[in-house]
């Protein structure tokens, strides 16, 4: 049986990315992407929850993301989930999930007078 591990997100960066150069010459960038989920509650009021997703990009993609992305940047990204485990400073085992990015497109958008996002336009990376 064939399996699929694919993630697609459209969101924005809540903070600047962190760029690192490793001793083996590889480049790494880590950043978070925020996405929103909207719904109407039982009382009819609009509700919204923001999810924050950890993203990592490597090498050439890392260099491009590190150079051009900043807090507030809107992105479309595709990648895969990667699960890992680590021990914190107290020696407690923890798990983490992050998205390893394969594709990151920078998005330029506008908002109308009501603050709603309109006219998504892909900006070449």
N, C-alpha and C positions, 0 to 999 in steps of 0.2 A: 504494500500500500504506500502510496506517495503521501507525504505530509507537507504542510504549508506553514511557514512562520513569517508573516508579513504584516507590517504596521504602516498605516497611512494616516498622517495628521495634518491638519491646517490649524495654525495657532500663532502665538507670538511669544517672544522671549521676554520673561519678566525681569531678567538681569543680563548683564554682559557675559559673553562666553569666557571660559577659562582655557587658555592655550598653553600647551606644554611641548617641549622638544625632549624626546627621550635620548638616552645615551647611545642607543643603536641607530640613531638618525631619523627615526620615525617621528611624525608630528601627530599630536592628539589635541582635540578640542572637546570640551564638555560644556553643555549648556542645557537649560530646561526650556521646554515648550509648554505654554499654558493653553488649555482648551476649555471652552465653556459648554455646559449643558443647561438648556433652558426648558422650563415647563410651567404650566399654570397649576397652582395649588387648588385645593378644594374650595377655597374662598374666592378663586378667580384671579388672585394676585400672581404676577409673574415671579417665578423663583429662578435662581441661577446658582450653579455650583461650578467652581473652577478646579480643574485637575491639572497637576503639574507633572510632566513626564521628563525623566532624565534621558538625555541624548548624548551619544559619543560619536565623533567622526574621526577618521584616520587619514594621515598622509595628505595628498593634494586637496581632498575635500576639506580636511581640517584646516589647512592653510587659507583656503578661500573663505570658509565660515569665520575663522578667527579674524580675518581682515575686514570683512564686510558686514557681519552681523553685529548688532548691538542691542541693548535694552530697548524693547518696543518694536523690534523688527518683526514683520509678519513673514511666516514661512509655510511652504508646503513641503513635507518630507516623507520619504519612504525608507523603510529599513526593516530590521528584524529584532525580535526580543532576545535578550541575552540575560540569563539568570546567573547570579553568582552568590558566593558566601564569603564572609569575612568575620574576623573577630574584632570587636571594639576594644578600646583601651582597657576595659575591665575584664577582658577575656571572654565576653559573652558572644556566642555565635549569632550572627545576623545574616539575613539574606537581602539581596537587592535585585532589582530588575531595571535594566536600561535598554534603550533602543540604540542599536548600531545603525547609523544612517548610511544609506547607499546613495540617495538622491536628496538634495536640498535645493529647492527653488525659492528665490526671494520674491516676495509678493509686494506689489504696490497697491494700496487701496485708498479709497476716499470714504468719507462719511457724509450722509445727507444732513439736512438741517435738524432732523430728529435724532441724530447720532447713530443712525443705522448704517452698517457697512454696505457699500455698493461698488459695482464695477471692479471686480477683482481682475487684475492684470498681471500676468507672469512677467517677471523681469529676468532676462538672461543672466546666469551666474558667470 
